[in-house]
Amino acid sequence: MSINARPSIRGFIASEPEKLETVNGNPYVKVRFGQERKQRHEDGTLTDLGKTFSTLIAYNDNIERIQNNYVPGDRFIAQGKVKTFSNEETGQDGEVFVASGIGHDTAYTRYDVDRSPRRSGPEHDAPAVAAGQTAQRSAPEASHQPVFRAPDPETGRPSTAIGI
């Protein structure tokens, strides 16, 4: 069986997520994101090429996930696909990234892991089932960073937070 690989992007949230509806009345979330561009030279040095900005959209469970957990400045990694479209008003072509999954970028985001039991749901069950355990995400702290706690292996109760 082959590896299930999909395109992904890495960037930062540049605008407040906005919930909208398609022409058919289906809800989706739209957010501007930025990416820092750098060029590596043969001598190992980097040249900063500036930032570029694009649009990310998402449907279904990702609507609430993005609205509730992301604010401008948050670093993320998203999986999905690039969709090209023609703007009928301007006649120009454009691109959006359609996210099928999104998470905070652990290279930039500090968080703690909470593996205590939680509510079920498709976004929660798949990793837990694969690992043979359940996990729950606590409410974000004032800094808007997710909080997770790992259980004590002997008691099963949440232990002190693990910072990453």
N, CA and C atoms as a LAMMPS dump frame, in Angstrom:
ITEM: TIMESTEP
0
ITEM: NUMBER OF ATOMS
492
ITEM: BOX BOUNDS ff ff ff
-5.0000000000000000e+02 5.0000000000000000e+02
-5.0000000000000000e+02 5.0000000000000000e+02
-5.0000000000000000e+02 5.0000000000000000e+02
ITEM: ATOMS id mol type element x y z
1 1 1 N 0.848 -1.167 0
2 1 2 C 0 0 0
3 1 3 C 0.899 1.239 0
4 2 1 N 0.559 2.234 -0.804
5 2 2 C 1.388 3.432 -0.911
6 2 3 C 1.055 4.437 0.195
7 3 1 N 1.986 5.342 0.426
8 3 2 C 1.806 6.395 1.437
9 3 3 C 0.779 7.393 0.926
10 4 1 N -0.156 7.772 1.798
11 4 2 C -1.182 8.753 1.453
12 4 3 C -0.588 10.149 1.654
13 5 1 N -0.013 10.722 0.613
14 5 2 C 0.632 12.03 0.702
15 5 3 C -0.186 13.052 -0.075
16 6 1 N -0.327 14.25 0.501
17 6 2 C -1.058 15.344 -0.136
18 6 3 C -0.243 16.617 -0.045
19 7 1 N -0.528 17.589 -0.906
20 7 2 C 0.178 18.867 -0.807
21 7 3 C -0.061 19.527 0.545
22 8 1 N 0.925 20.295 0.989
23 8 2 C 0.784 21.011 2.254
24 8 3 C 1.412 22.392 2.123
25 9 1 N 1.032 23.27 3.038
26 9 2 C 1.612 24.604 3.111
27 9 3 C 1.998 24.879 4.551
28 10 1 N 2.945 25.794 4.711
29 10 2 C 3.394 26.214 6.033
30 10 3 C 3.416 27.738 6.001
31 11 1 N 2.803 28.364 6.995
32 11 2 C 2.747 29.818 6.977
33 11 3 C 2.243 30.385 8.281
34 12 1 N 1.762 31.631 8.213
35 12 2 C 1.205 32.295 9.388
36 12 3 C -0.129 32.933 9.01
37 13 1 N -1.031 32.961 9.962
38 13 2 C -2.346 33.558 9.76
39 13 3 C -2.16 35.078 9.67
40 14 1 N -2.712 35.693 8.615
41 14 2 C -2.528 37.123 8.394
42 14 3 C -3.813 37.927 8.603
43 15 1 N -4.964 37.274 8.705
44 15 2 C -6.229 37.98 8.92
45 15 3 C -7.134 37.153 9.826
46 16 1 N -8.142 37.797 10.378
47 16 2 C -9.127 37.064 11.174
48 16 3 C -9.883 36.106 10.257
49 17 1 N -10.114 34.862 10.688
50 17 2 C -10.916 33.939 9.878
51 17 3 C -12.323 34.496 9.681
52 18 1 N -12.851 34.336 8.478
53 18 2 C -14.161 34.875 8.136
54 18 3 C -15.052 33.743 7.636
55 19 1 N -16.205 33.547 8.286
56 19 2 C -17.134 32.5 7.857
57 19 3 C -18.042 33.062 6.768
58 20 1 N -18.116 32.346 5.644
59 20 2 C -18.895 32.779 4.485
60 20 3 C -19.747 31.619 3.971
61 21 1 N -20.491 31.862 2.901
62 21 2 C -21.275 30.808 2.255
63 21 3 C -20.965 30.792 0.77
64 22 1 N -20.956 29.576 0.197
65 22 2 C -20.789 29.435 -1.245
66 22 3 C -22.066 29.9 -1.935
67 23 1 N -22.054 29.976 -3.261
68 23 2 C -23.257 30.369 -3.996
69 23 3 C -24.387 29.364 -3.774
70 24 1 N -24.042 28.14 -3.383
71 24 2 C -25.047 27.109 -3.093
72 24 3 C -25.5 27.123 -1.642
73 25 1 N -24.964 28.051 -0.828
74 25 2 C -25.366 28.15 0.567
75 25 3 C -24.566 27.293 1.527
76 26 1 N -23.485 26.66 1.056
77 26 2 C -22.65 25.828 1.928
78 26 3 C -21.653 26.704 2.679
79 27 1 N -21.512 26.49 3.985
80 27 2 C -20.585 27.326 4.757
81 27 3 C -19.118 26.951 4.507
82 28 1 N -18.256 27.952 4.611
83 28 2 C -16.813 27.736 4.561
84 28 3 C -16.143 28.868 5.313
85 29 1 N -14.868 28.702 5.62
86 29 2 C -14.105 29.748 6.287
87 29 3 C -12.988 30.182 5.341
88 30 1 N -12.741 31.496 5.351
89 30 2 C -11.705 32.073 4.491
90 30 3 C -10.756 32.869 5.377
91 31 1 N -9.455 32.715 5.138
92 31 2 C -8.453 33.447 5.917
93 31 3 C -7.249 33.738 5.021
94 32 1 N -6.687 34.925 5.16
95 32 2 C -5.454 35.256 4.45
96 32 3 C -4.293 34.698 5.253
97 33 1 N -3.295 34.174 4.545
98 33 2 C -2.11 33.674 5.219
99 33 3 C -0.881 34.18 4.488
100 34 1 N 0.215 34.222 5.222
101 34 2 C 1.473 34.665 4.645
102 34 3 C 2.516 33.574 4.725
103 35 1 N 3.495 33.676 3.856
104 35 2 C 4.637 32.765 3.863
105 35 3 C 5.902 33.587 3.701
106 36 1 N 6.895 33.277 4.532
107 36 2 C 8.179 33.952 4.434
108 36 3 C 9.021 33.214 3.394
109 37 1 N 9.576 33.958 2.466
110 37 2 C 10.374 33.356 1.392
111 37 3 C 11.849 33.631 1.639
112 38 1 N 12.658 32.594 1.515
113 38 2 C 14.108 32.717 1.685
114 38 3 C 14.789 31.891 0.598
115 39 1 N 15.958 32.333 0.198
116 39 2 C 16.744 31.599 -0.788
117 39 3 C 18.067 31.207 -0.15
118 40 1 N 18.391 29.92 -0.217
119 40 2 C 19.656 29.418 0.329
120 40 3 C 20.701 29.413 -0.787
121 41 1 N 21.867 29.956 -0.469
122 41 2 C 22.969 30.018 -1.431
123 41 3 C 23.935 28.861 -1.178
124 42 1 N 24.801 28.607 -2.148
125 42 2 C 25.755 27.509 -2.043
126 42 3 C 26.672 27.644 -0.842
127 43 1 N 26.959 28.88 -0.41
128 43 2 C 27.843 29.081 0.741
129 43 3 C 27.106 28.916 2.075
130 44 1 N 25.808 28.575 2.011
131 44 2 C 25.03 28.337 3.221
132 44 3 C 24.285 29.548 3.734
133 45 1 N 24.516 30.723 3.158
134 45 2 C 23.813 31.926 3.601
135 45 3 C 22.403 31.961 3.03
136 46 1 N 21.546 32.74 3.69
137 46 2 C 20.16 32.891 3.255
138 46 3 C 19.899 34.336 2.864
139 47 1 N 19.103 34.516 1.831
140 47 2 C 18.642 35.834 1.439
141 47 3 C 17.147 35.888 1.697
142 48 1 N 16.691 36.903 2.418
143 48 2 C 15.273 37.09 2.696
144 48 3 C 14.613 37.667 1.45
145 49 1 N 13.638 36.965 0.9
146 49 2 C 12.94 37.409 -0.306
147 49 3 C 11.609 38.081 0.018
148 50 1 N 11.34 38.295 1.307
149 50 2 C 10.093 38.944 1.701
150 50 3 C 8.97 37.951 1.958
151 51 1 N 7.787 38.492 2.117
152 51 2 C 6.607 37.675 2.416
153 51 3 C 5.641 37.715 1.24
154 52 1 N 4.965 36.6 1.032
155 52 2 C 3.888 36.546 0.049
156 52 3 C 2.608 36.195 0.801
157 53 1 N 1.469 36.62 0.262
158 53 2 C 0.191 36.386 0.918
159 53 3 C -0.773 35.707 -0.045
160 54 1 N -1.548 34.768 0.49
161 54 2 C -2.514 34.008 -0.297
162 54 3 C -3.76 33.785 0.561
163 55 1 N -4.707 33.039 0.005
164 55 2 C -5.965 32.767 0.695
165 55 3 C -6.105 31.275 0.966
166 56 1 N -6.527 30.942 2.173
167 56 2 C -6.828 29.566 2.57
168 56 3 C -8.327 29.501 2.82
169 57 1 N -8.972 28.46 2.326
170 57 2 C -10.374 28.219 2.633
171 57 3 C -10.514 26.795 3.163
172 58 1 N -11.569 26.574 3.938
173 58 2 C -11.799 25.237 4.494
174 58 3 C -13.293 25.038 4.712
175 59 1 N -13.706 23.795 4.702
176 59 2 C -15.107 23.419 4.853
177 59 3 C -15.274 22.481 6.054
178 60 1 N -16.514 22.127 6.337
179 60 2 C -16.883 21.115 7.327
180 60 3 C -16.297 21.391 8.712
181 61 1 N -15.686 20.373 9.341
182 61 2 C -15.17 20.508 10.706
183 61 3 C -14.064 21.553 10.818
184 62 1 N -13.377 21.825 9.722
185 62 2 C -12.29 22.794 9.767
186 62 3 C -12.776 24.232 9.948
187 63 1 N -14.032 24.507 9.659
188 63 2 C -14.572 25.864 9.831
189 63 3 C -14.439 26.285 11.289
190 64 1 N -15.035 25.518 12.185
191 64 2 C -14.983 25.854 13.613
192 64 3 C -13.566 25.74 14.16
193 65 1 N -12.818 24.753 13.715
194 65 2 C -11.449 24.561 14.201
195 65 3 C -10.614 25.819 13.916
196 66 1 N -10.723 26.34 12.718
197 66 2 C -9.956 27.537 12.36
198 66 3 C -10.488 28.76 13.083
199 67 1 N -11.806 28.939 13.122
200 67 2 C -12.388 30.107 13.795
201 67 3 C -12.059 30.134 15.287
202 68 1 N -12.063 28.986 15.933
203 68 2 C -11.875 28.927 17.384
204 68 3 C -10.418 28.872 17.828
205 69 1 N -9.501 28.486 16.954
206 69 2 C -8.142 28.22 17.392
207 69 3 C -7.044 29.03 16.716
208 70 1 N -7.386 29.882 15.76
209 70 2 C -6.357 30.625 15.03
210 70 3 C -6.631 32.118 15.038
211 71 1 N -5.586 32.886 15.297
212 71 2 C -5.636 34.347 15.274
213 71 3 C -4.451 34.831 14.441
214 72 1 N -4.516 36.069 13.962
215 72 2 C -3.39 36.581 13.179
216 72 3 C -2.059 36.427 13.927
217 73 1 N -1.066 35.951 13.197
218 73 2 C 0.257 35.715 13.769
219 73 3 C 0.529 34.261 14.085
220 74 1 N -0.517 33.436 14.245
221 74 2 C -0.324 32.015 14.541
222 74 3 C 0.351 31.324 13.363
223 75 1 N 1.322 30.465 13.676
224 75 2 C 2.014 29.661 12.663
225 75 3 C 1.273 28.347 12.517
226 76 1 N 1.145 27.858 11.276
227 76 2 C 0.391 26.634 11.029
228 76 3 C 1.011 25.827 9.905
229 77 1 N 0.59 24.568 9.841
230 77 2 C 0.859 23.692 8.707
231 77 3 C -0.499 23.14 8.294
232 78 1 N -0.817 23.214 7.006
233 78 2 C -2.107 22.731 6.518
234 78 3 C -1.888 21.757 5.366
235 79 1 N -2.779 20.789 5.298
236 79 2 C -2.762 19.793 4.24
237 79 3 C -3.998 20.021 3.383
238 80 1 N -3.891 19.842 2.091
239 80 2 C -5.048 20.033 1.22
240 80 3 C -4.659 20.044 -0.235
241 81 1 N -5.173 21.048 -0.971
242 81 2 C -4.866 21.156 -2.396
243 81 3 C -4.997 22.605 -2.844
244 82 1 N -4.302 22.928 -3.912
245 82 2 C -4.397 24.25 -4.513
246 82 3 C -5.512 24.21 -5.549
247 83 1 N -6.41 25.19 -5.468
248 83 2 C -7.507 25.272 -6.424
249 83 3 C -7.342 26.561 -7.226
250 84 1 N -7.351 26.441 -8.547
251 84 2 C -7.251 27.591 -9.435
252 84 3 C -8.661 27.97 -9.883
253 85 1 N -8.919 29.27 -9.956
254 85 2 C -10.239 29.736 -10.359
255 85 3 C -10.088 30.979 -11.234
256 86 1 N -11.139 31.282 -11.99
257 86 2 C -11.188 32.506 -12.788
258 86 3 C -12.186 33.454 -12.138
259 87 1 N -11.762 34.694 -11.907
260 87 2 C -12.644 35.708 -11.356
261 87 3 C -13.443 36.296 -12.508
262 88 1 N -14.754 36.059 -12.517
263 88 2 C -15.596 36.502 -13.62
264 88 3 C -15.665 38.021 -13.713
265 89 1 N -15.521 38.714 -12.582
266 89 2 C -15.592 40.18 -12.586
267 89 3 C -14.343 40.805 -13.186
268 90 1 N -13.154 40.258 -12.859
269 90 2 C -11.895 40.848 -13.329
270 90 3 C -11.314 40.109 -14.531
271 91 1 N -11.745 38.871 -14.763
272 91 2 C -11.199 38.074 -15.845
273 91 3 C -9.834 37.476 -15.529
274 92 1 N -9.341 37.674 -14.309
275 92 2 C -8.031 37.157 -13.927
276 92 3 C -8.166 35.808 -13.232
277 93 1 N -7.107 34.993 -13.383
278 93 2 C -7.042 33.714 -12.685
279 93 3 C -6.441 33.927 -11.309
280 94 1 N -6.832 33.091 -10.366
281 94 2 C -6.295 33.162 -9.012
282 94 3 C -6.184 31.773 -8.417
283 95 1 N -5.608 31.7 -7.227
284 95 2 C -5.444 30.435 -6.519
285 95 3 C -5.864 30.587 -5.066
286 96 1 N -6.419 29.526 -4.513
287 96 2 C -6.668 29.418 -3.081
288 96 3 C -6.159 28.061 -2.64
289 97 1 N -5.812 27.954 -1.371
290 97 2 C -5.448 26.655 -0.82
291 97 3 C -6.669 26.139 -0.077
292 98 1 N -7.173 24.971 -0.457
293 98 2 C -8.327 24.348 0.189
294 98 3 C -7.787 23.352 1.208
295 99 1 N -7.907 23.7 2.485
296 99 2 C -7.338 22.877 3.558
297 99 3 C -8.283 21.751 3.943
298 100 1 N -7.747 20.535 3.977
299 100 2 C -8.501 19.39 4.487
300 100 3 C -8.077 19.071 5.915
301 101 1 N -6.981 19.665 6.362
302 101 2 C -6.494 19.506 7.728
303 101 3 C -5.554 20.654 8.056
304 102 1 N -5.516 21.036 9.336
305 102 2 C -4.667 22.148 9.744
306 102 3 C -4.237 21.944 11.188
307 103 1 N -3.032 22.369 11.513
308 103 2 C -2.539 22.282 12.886
309 103 3 C -1.5 23.368 13.13
310 104 1 N -1.301 23.711 14.391
311 104 2 C -0.273 24.692 14.727
312 104 3 C 1.108 24.113 14.409
313 105 1 N 2.002 24.964 13.95
314 105 2 C 3.359 24.551 13.595
315 105 3 C 4.177 24.441 14.877
316 106 1 N 4.574 23.23 15.234
317 106 2 C 5.275 22.999 16.497
318 106 3 C 6.676 23.594 16.514
319 107 1 N 7.194 23.984 15.366
320 107 2 C 8.505 24.639 15.339
321 107 3 C 8.414 26.059 15.902
322 108 1 N 7.214 26.635 15.929
323 108 2 C 7.016 28.003 16.394
324 108 3 C 6.043 28.12 17.566
325 109 1 N 5.188 27.12 17.753
326 109 2 C 4.121 27.197 18.745
327 109 3 C 4.432 26.317 19.94
328 110 1 N 4.455 26.909 21.127
329 110 2 C 4.617 26.122 22.358
330 110 3 C 3.253 25.616 22.776
331 111 1 N 3.198 24.377 23.205
332 111 2 C 1.95 23.833 23.715
333 111 3 C 2.234 22.664 24.633
334 112 1 N 1.215 22.276 25.383
335 112 2 C 1.285 21.138 26.279
336 112 3 C 0.308 20.091 25.759
337 113 1 N 0.573 18.825 26.019
338 113 2 C -0.273 17.738 25.537
339 113 3 C -1.159 17.231 26.663
340 114 1 N -2.468 17.121 26.394
341 114 2 C -3.453 16.605 27.342
342 114 3 C -4.058 15.345 26.726
343 115 1 N -3.76 14.197 27.304
344 115 2 C -4.269 12.943 26.756
345 115 3 C -5.415 12.37 27.594
346 116 1 N -6.052 13.196 28.386
347 116 2 C -7.193 12.729 29.169
348 116 3 C -8.386 12.491 28.236
349 117 1 N -9.372 11.669 28.67
350 117 2 C -10.524 11.37 27.818
351 117 3 C -11.239 12.649 27.398
352 118 1 N -11.835 12.614 26.22
353 118 2 C -12.535 13.783 25.705
354 118 3 C -13.746 13.372 24.903
355 119 1 N -14.444 14.396 24.407
356 119 2 C -15.599 14.133 23.556
357 119 3 C -15.137 13.463 22.283
358 120 1 N -16.013 12.682 21.693
359 120 2 C -15.651 12.025 20.443
360 120 3 C -15.945 12.954 19.273
361 121 1 N -15.406 12.641 18.159
362 121 2 C -15.6 13.416 16.943
363 121 3 C -14.562 12.979 15.944
364 122 1 N -14.821 13.174 14.669
365 122 2 C -13.885 12.681 13.658
366 122 3 C -12.489 13.25 13.799
367 123 1 N -12.37 14.528 14.18
368 123 2 C -11.036 15.108 14.3
369 123 3 C -10.31 14.604 15.534
370 124 1 N -11.033 14.025 16.49
371 124 2 C -10.42 13.547 17.723
372 124 3 C -10.174 12.044 17.699
373 125 1 N -11.046 11.295 17.024
374 125 2 C -11.009 9.843 17.111
375 125 3 C -9.887 9.186 16.318
376 126 1 N -9.574 9.674 15.128
377 126 2 C -8.596 8.991 14.268
378 126 3 C -7.238 8.822 14.927
379 127 1 N -6.603 9.892 15.463
380 127 2 C -5.298 9.681 16.089
381 127 3 C -5.395 8.808 17.338
382 128 1 N -6.49 8.959 18.098
383 128 2 C -6.636 8.196 19.326
384 128 3 C -6.812 6.714 19.025
385 129 1 N -7.603 6.421 18.015
386 129 2 C -7.821 5.027 17.648
387 129 3 C -6.511 4.408 17.183
388 130 1 N -5.746 5.15 16.371
389 130 2 C -4.472 4.639 15.876
390 130 3 C -3.499 4.38 17.017
391 131 1 N -3.549 5.222 18.037
392 131 2 C -2.629 5.078 19.165
393 131 3 C -3.199 4.167 20.252
394 132 1 N -4.479 3.774 20.115
395 132 2 C -5.095 2.924 21.122
396 132 3 C -5.424 3.676 22.402
397 133 1 N -5.583 4.995 22.308
398 133 2 C -5.904 5.798 23.477
399 133 3 C -6.736 6.987 23.05
400 134 1 N -7.194 7.765 24.022
401 134 2 C -7.952 8.975 23.721
402 134 3 C -7.167 10.181 24.18
403 135 1 N -7.536 11.348 23.668
404 135 2 C -6.852 12.589 24.038
405 135 3 C -7.838 13.734 24
406 136 1 N -7.547 14.806 24.748
407 136 2 C -8.412 15.983 24.744
408 136 3 C -7.588 17.249 24.721
409 137 1 N -8.069 18.199 23.992
410 137 2 C -7.419 19.495 23.911
411 137 3 C -8.117 20.44 24.864
412 138 1 N -7.36 21.053 25.746
413 138 2 C -7.912 22.017 26.682
414 138 3 C -8.107 23.346 25.984
415 139 1 N -8.824 24.253 26.648
416 139 2 C -9.033 25.59 26.09
417 139 3 C -7.71 26.323 25.97
418 140 1 N -7.569 27.162 24.935
419 140 2 C -6.315 27.893 24.767
420 140 3 C -6.073 28.861 25.916
421 141 1 N -4.811 29.114 26.201
422 141 2 C -4.448 30.091 27.215
423 141 3 C -4.62 31.473 26.626
424 142 1 N -4.44 32.492 27.437
425 142 2 C -4.608 33.869 27.002
426 142 3 C -3.725 34.196 25.811
427 143 1 N -2.623 33.508 25.646
428 143 2 C -1.714 33.769 24.527
429 143 3 C -2.223 33.147 23.226
430 144 1 N -3.397 32.498 23.244
431 144 2 C -3.994 31.834 22.094
432 144 3 C -3.185 30.637 21.632
433 145 1 N -2.395 30.07 22.506
434 145 2 C -1.646 28.876 22.164
435 145 3 C -2.371 27.674 22.752
436 146 1 N -2.465 26.568 21.995
437 146 2 C -3.177 25.409 22.51
438 146 3 C -2.482 24.816 23.733
439 147 1 N -3.307 24.218 24.604
440 147 2 C -2.788 23.628 25.827
441 147 3 C -3.123 22.142 25.82
442 148 1 N -2.122 21.309 26.049
443 148 2 C -2.313 19.868 26.1
444 148 3 C -1.639 19.336 27.369
445 149 1 N -2.184 18.273 27.961
446 149 2 C -1.589 17.676 29.152
447 149 3 C -1.526 16.164 28.98
448 150 1 N -0.405 15.584 29.382
449 150 2 C -0.222 14.132 29.283
450 150 3 C -0.639 13.47 30.593
451 151 1 N -1.244 12.269 30.544
452 151 2 C -1.639 11.59 31.78
453 151 3 C -0.436 10.97 32.493
454 152 1 N -0.549 10.892 33.797
455 152 2 C 0.456 10.204 34.607
456 152 3 C 0.325 8.719 34.282
457 153 1 N 1.401 8.036 33.878
458 153 2 C 1.283 6.632 33.477
459 153 3 C 0.803 5.71 34.592
460 154 1 N 1.018 6.081 35.85
461 154 2 C 0.6 5.209 36.954
462 154 3 C -0.843 5.441 37.354
463 155 1 N -1.276 6.703 37.427
464 155 2 C -2.633 6.999 37.89
465 155 3 C -3.614 7.212 36.758
466 156 1 N -3.116 7.58 35.568
467 156 2 C -4.005 7.867 34.448
468 156 3 C -4.571 9.273 34.498
469 157 1 N -4.317 10.005 35.599
470 157 2 C -4.811 11.383 35.72
471 157 3 C -3.859 12.324 35.008
472 158 1 N -4.401 13.488 34.524
473 158 2 C -3.52 14.455 33.873
474 158 3 C -2.385 14.87 34.807
475 159 1 N -1.185 14.919 34.275
476 159 2 C -0.02 15.321 35.05
477 159 3 C 0.346 16.746 34.688
478 160 1 N 1.488 17.169 35.142
479 160 2 C 1.931 18.51 34.817
480 160 3 C 2.085 18.651 33.324
481 161 1 N 1.904 19.874 32.865
482 161 2 C 1.961 20.14 31.434
483 161 3 C 3.357 19.839 30.879
484 162 1 N 3.354 19.348 29.673
485 162 2 C 4.603 19.078 28.964
486 162 3 C 4.754 20.174 27.932
487 163 1 N 5.785 20.974 28.04
488 163 2 C 5.996 22.054 27.077
489 163 3 C 6.865 21.575 25.935
490 164 1 N 6.496 22.001 24.758
491 164 2 C 7.283 21.622 23.587
492 164 3 C 7.805 22.896 22.954
